[in-house]
């Protein structure tokens, strides 16, 4: 074999790997888009049951086609305070199980039967080219991605399919068998996976080589050491992702690493002590030559896929009872950093990890918008109470809270723009549009709170006098506004249309209160019972509170 032949083999492997990785990326993106609401709902459940958490983690990984995808998302949710470490640990264990599906797909990727799948790429492309329906285009992209994955696997398989005794076989075999030390093979698996940040890519290479009949290391358990290393190496993605995140996010990434590390140590001990593990256990389940598809023996690839599943399922069963133990270790290794203020927790920038799934990121922004709404209402409440108590000392605090709202609005709007740039399902596009309007209503509530502060200054500085009747009635009106905000927030967060009738009834009552207050004020003016200089503050205050109720009602009806 000359140098050019070696270069062609390397280029064919790299080309096949490139097609495979692009196919995986397209599959992940479009499966996530296709399952938009499902991913968000599953992750938002954050089940207290560790078994349910494992199931959620496995399901999300199957949909997202990557355990790194799920783990990084989990780190983002923990960082945002949406998920606890206990919940994250179970989901991470499930993610490791979910990713084993890829190994089974790869195991048949080098067989002659994959030619059947090549047509999928063309079918998928045609669907994306000629359909105008968003869902059909997404499904077409998924089908095309599957086709591309099998094309890539077939290219790699073809590059590594050498017959014994040929110059190619004699040239490649010494290279593959050069590393025989189990620890070096383990480190090789860790290093390559950390470099490409995909255990699936490493598994694809090992499985393709096994299917092609090539011996790695000294044979036997050698390939399994690399598989164990790839499982440990995939933790690097989450560890890198946690840098600069909260203490809990770092702990979630550490738990992922510890889970795979401890599992890797246990299996390394088993394999080092049981030299014939691959032949006895894996060969017993899938005997060599027992799965002949065309001219390809699928058994070696199936053996490795089975080991990958066995490794992750066994680890989950072993460690699931000790979830609290993993949390305890992580909490003692990673100490709490500087605590964030309440404002930072509510109004911080979107965790970029969540952008791996625009739908999940959108769900997070939706919840943050609900927090902004509550913050705006607290601001309006503080300004109204200051008016009733003739207190001008809180003006600076109201101004600071409105500045928080303004900064938060900028972050939210810029994040929505980022999310809009991603491929979104039609339902998510509508949600983005809705949130823009809701954010505008929230900002108006904050501005109205600022107006109330100005009326308080006039009330105090101009020595205005308001009757007990007025104060009692205005407080009654505001009580209805408070009840309205509670009902509106519930309707918004839970998308509960049945509560809109209550919202509308409260809003009608507030409108009626405004009308009665104005009528009685005018009557008192005509009877000389009220100072004319009170009118400006009186009418504007009542009008502003009624406008706040309108914006609250708009937020509730945004779910229509």
N, C-alpha and C positions, 0 to 999 in steps of 0.2 A: 504494500500500500504506500503510495507516494503522498507527498505533502498536500497536493491538491485534493486527493480523495479524503484526507482527514478534514481539510477545510470544508469540503462539501457536506460531510457528515455533521460537523459542528454547526454549519449554517442551517442545515435542515432541522436539527434539534432546536436551535434558537428560533427558527421560523415557526416550527410547530408549537413551541412554548409560547411565542408571541400570540399566535392565533388562539391558543387555549386560554391565556390570561385575558385577552380582549373579550373572548366569548364569556368567560366567567364574570367579567366586569359588566358587560351588557346584560347578562342574565340577572345579576344581583340588582342592578339599577331598575330593570323593567319588572322583575318580580316584586321588588319593593313598591314600585308605582302601582302595579296591578293589585297588590294587597294593601294599598294605602291605609285604609281605615283599620284593617285587621291588625297590622303591626302596632299601630298606636293604641288600639284597645287592649291588645295583649300586654304590652309593656305598662300601660296605665293601670292594669289590674294589680300589679305588684303584690301578688297573692301572699298571704301570711303562711300558707302551707308550703313546706319545703318541696314536697312532691309536685305540687302545682307549679312552683317556681321552675323546677327542672323541666316540666312539660312545656312551659312558656318559653324557656330558653331554647329548647330543642326546636319548637315550632318556628320561632322567630329566625333561628339560624337556617332552617330549611328554606324559609321564604327569602331570607337575605342572602343565602348561599355562601355564608362566611361566618366562622366563629369569631374572627377578629371584628367583623362588622357588629355582631351582637355585643361582644365584650366592650368595645369602644363606646357603643351606644349606652351600655349599662354604666360605664364610668361617667359618661356625660349626665345621665339621669341622677346618679348619686351626687355628682358635683352640684347639680341644680337643686338638690334637696328633695327630689321627687321620690327617690327610692332609698330604702335603708340598706345597710351592709348585709343584714341577714337575707333580705330578699335578693340582693345582687348576687350573693354567693350561690344560692340555689339556681338562679338563672344562668350563671356562668358554667356551672356543672352541666346544665342542660344543653348549653351552647356547644360544649365539647362532644356531646352525643349527637347533636343535630348535624355537625359537620362531617360525621362518618359516612353520611349518604353520598357525599362527593367521591369518596374512595371507591364505593361500589360502582358508581357511574364510570369512573376512570378505569376500573378493572376490566370493563368490556370494551374500553375505548380503542384498544389496539387490535381487536379481532376483525375478521372479514365481515362480520355482520354490520359493522359501523358504516359500510358503504351505503346501507339503506338510509342512514341518518344524514348523509351528505346532502340529499335533496332538500332537507329541512331548511338549510341556509337559503336556498333559492326561493322556496315557498315563503319563508319569513320575509325576505326582502321584497318580494312581489306584494305581499300584504301591506307592508309599510309604504310602498310606492303608490299603490292604487286605491287604498282605502282612505276616506276622509274622517272616519270615526276614530276617536282617540283610543278607545278600548281595543279596537281591532288592530290598530297600529302597535299598541303595546304588546298584545298577544303575538303579533308578527315578529316583533323584536325579540321576544322570549324564544320563539321557535328558531329564528335565525341564530340566536346565541347558542342554542343547543347544537345546531348544525356546525357552527364554528368551533365549538369545543371538541366535537368528534373529528373534525378536519385536523385540528391541531394535534390531537392524540394520535391520529393515523400517521401524520407526518413524522412525529417522534418515533412511533413504532417502526415505521419504515426505515428510518435512519439507523435504528439499533437492531434491525433484524439481520443478523449474520449467521451463516451456516458454519458449523464447526469445521475447522480445517482450512477455511478460506483465509486469505491475507488480512481481510478486514477483522475477522474474528481473532486472529492471532495478534493483531496490533492493539485491539481494544481491551481484550481480556486481561493482560498484565496491568493495565492502568486501573481497571475496576477492582482487581484483587490485590492492589498494592497496599491498601490500608486494611489490616486484619485486627488491630487492637480494638476491642469493643468500646473503650472510653473515647478513643479518637473518632470512631464512627458516630458515637453519640454526639460529640462536640461538633462533628461535621454537619450533622442534622440540625443542631442548634444554630450554627453559624450561617448556613445557607438559608434557613428559614428566616432568621433575623435580617439577613441581607435583602431577600426578596419580599419579606413581610407577608408570606403566604405559605402555610403548611400544605395547602392543597396543591400548590405548584411543585413542592418537593415530593409529595406523595405521588403526583403524576409521573415524575421522572422515575422514581423507584418502582412503581407499579408497571410502567411501560417497559422498563428494563427486565423486570421479572417475567412479564408476559413474553418478551422477546427471547427468553431463555438464557440471559446473561447472568453470570455469577458475580455477586457483590462481595468483596472481602474474601473470607474463607468459606463462604456459603453458610448453610445452616441458619443460625440466628442473626447473621451479620446485617441483613437488610432491616431487621426489626429494631436494631439499635438506632439506626438512622431515623426510623419512624418515631421512636420514643423522643429522639432529639428534636424532631420537627414539632412535636406537641409542646415541648418546652420552649422552643424558639419562637413559636407563634405568640407567646406572652409578651415578647418585646414590643409589639405594636401597641398593646394596652399600656405597658409601662411608660413608653415614650409619650403616649397620649395623655397620661396622668401628670406629666411634668407641668408645674405651674397651676395645677388644679387644687381643689380643697383637700384637706387631710383625708376625708372620707373617700374621695375619688382615688387618691393614692393607695388607700387601703384596699379598695375594690380591685385595682390592678395587681396589688401584691398578693391578694387572695387567689386570683387567677394563676399567678406564677407559682405560689405554694402548692396549689391543688395539682398542677401538672408536674411540678418538681417532685413532690412526695410520691405521686403515682409512678413517675419515671424511675425513682429510686427503687420502689418495690418491684417493678417489672424487671429492672436491670439485675437485681439480686436473683430473681427467679430464672432469668435467661442465662446468667453467668453460672448458676448452679445446675441448671438443666440444659445441657448443651444440645440435647436432641429435641427441644421444645418445638421448633418449627416443623421438624419431620414427624414427630409423634402426634402433637395436638393439631397443628394446622394441616399437616398432610393427612391426618385421620379424617378431618372434616371435608377437605377438598383434595383427594388423592391425585397425584400427578397423572395426567392423561384422562382424567374422569370427565373433563369439561371441554370437549373438542368442538370448536366452532370453526368450520371450514378447515383451514390448515393450521389454525392457532390453538394451542393448549391454553385455556383460560385459567386452569387451576392455580398456577403460581401467583397470578395477579389476585385471584379470589382469596388466596391464603393471606396475603398482606392486607387486603381490604377487611377480611375477617378479624385479623389481629388488631387493626386500627379500631374497629368497633369494640372488640373485647377489651382493649386497653381503656377506652373511655367509659364504657358502661360499668366495668368492674370498679374503676376508680370512683365513679359516682355512687355506686352501691356501698363502697367501703367508707367514703368520706361524708356521705349525706347525713349520717347520725351526728357528725361532729361539726356541723355548720357553725354553731356558736363558738366552738373551739377555734376555728379559722378566724372568726371575727375577733375573738379575744387576742389572738396572736398579732393580727394586723393592727389592732388598737394600741398594743404595747410596743410594737416596732415603729409605727408611724404616730408620733405624738401630735396633739392638736396644735395647729398654728394660731396665728392671730385671728380672733373671732371677727366675723364680718358684722357690720351694723345691719339693722333691719332694712335700711334703705338699700344697701349693697345687695342683700339677698333678693330683694324684690326687683331691683332695677339694673342688675348687672347685665353685661353683654351676653348674648346667646352663646352657650357652649358650642364651639364649632364641631365637637364630636357628634352632636345631634344632627348636623347637616348631612351625615351619611344617609339618613332617611329624611327627606324633606317633609314627609307626612308627620313623622314623630316630632321634628323641629317645629312644625306648625302647631301641633297639639300642645307643645310646651309654651309657645308664644300665646296661644289661646288662654292657657291657665295664667300666664303672666299678665295678660290683659285683664283678667278677672281680678288679680291682685291690684293692678293699677286703678281699677274702678273702685275697689274698697278703699284704697289710699286716698282717692279723690273725694269720696264721700266722707271719710274721716276729716279731711281738710275742710270741707263745707260745714261739717258738724262743729268743728272747733271754731270756725269763724262765726257761725250763728250763735253758739253759746257765749262767745265773747261779746256779741252785740247785746244779748239779753242781760248780761252782767255788767255792761258798760265798761268792758276791759279792753284797753288799747295796747296792753303790754305784750299780747301774743301776736302782734302784727308781723314781727320778724320771723316767727316760726311758720306762720301761714305763707309768707314769701318764700321761705326755704323749701317748704313742701311743694309749692308750685314750681320752683326751680327743679326739684326732683322729678316732678311730673313731666316737665318740659324735656329734661335730659332723657328720661325714660321713653318718652314719645319718639325722640330722635333715634334711639337704639331700636325700638320696636319697628319703626317705619323702614329703617335701613335693613333690618333683618327680613322683613316681609319682601323687600325688593330682592334680596339674595334668594329667598325661597322661591319667588316668582320666576327667577332665572332658571330654576331646575325644572325637570320634566314632571309636571303635576297632573294628577287626575282632575277631571272636570269639577268634582265636588270640592277638592282642595283649592282650586282656583277661585271658586265662589267664596270659600272661607277667607281667603286672603283679601278679597275685595271687601267682604263684610267687616273684617278687622280694621281696615283703613277707616271706615265710617265710624266704628265704635271708638277707636282711638281719638277721633276728632270730637266725639261727644264727651269723652272723658276730659279732654283738655278744656272744653267749654264749661264743665262743672267746676274745674279748678279756677277758671277765670271768674266765674260767678262768685266763688268763695272769696276771691280777692276784692270783688266789688262790695261784698258785705263788710269787709274790713274797712273800706273807705266810708261806708255809711256809719260804722261804729265811731270813727273819728269825728264825723259831723255831729253825731248824737252827743258825744262827750264835749267836744270843743265849742259847739254852739249852744250848749246847755239846753238841749231839746227835752221836752217832757212828753212821755207817752202814757196813756191811761193803763190801769191794770187790766181793763177789758181787752185792750189791744194786745198787750203782752201775752195774756192767756190765749187769745185766739190765734196769734201768730205761732205760739208754741204748739197748739193743737194742729195747725197746718203743717208745721215741721215734723211732728210725730208721724203724720201720714206720709211725708216724704221719706222718712227713715224706714217705715214699713215698706214703702214702694221700692226702695233701694235693695232691701233684703229679698223681696220677691223677684225683682229684676235680675239680681246676681244669681239667684237659684235657677231662674229660667235660662240665663245665658250660659252658665257653666254646665248645667245638666241637659240643656236643649229641651226643656220641658214646656211644650206648647200648652199644656193644660193649665199652667199657672198664669198664662197671659190674661185670662178673664179677670183674675184678681188684680193684676197690674193695671188693667184698663179701668177697673172700678175705683181703685185708689187714685189714679190720675184724674178721673172725673170729679172725685171728691175734693181734690186739691184745686182744680179749676173753680169749683163752686165756692170753696173757701176764699179764694182770691176775689171773686166777684162780690161776696158778702162783705169782706173787709174793706174793699174800695167804696162800696155803697155806704157803709156805716161811717167811714171816714168823711166822705163828702157831706153826709147828714150832720155829723158833729161840727164840721166847718161852718155849715149854714146856721147852726144853732149857737155858734160862738163858743163851743166847748173844746175846740182844738186850735192850736196855734197854726196860722197859715205857713210859717216857716218849716213846719213838720212835714208838709206835703211831699216835698222832694224826696226825703229819706223814706217816708212811709210807702209811697207808691212804687218807688224803685226797688225797695227791699221786697215787697210783696211780689212785684213783677219778676224779679230775679229768682226768687224761690220757685215761682211757678215755671219759669224757663228751665230751671234745674230739673224739675219733675218731668218736663218734656224730654230732655236729653236722657234721663234715666229710662223713660218709657221707650225711647228709640233703641236704646241698648237691649232692652228685653225683647223688642220686636225684631231685632237683627237676626233671630233664629228662624223667622218665617221664610 
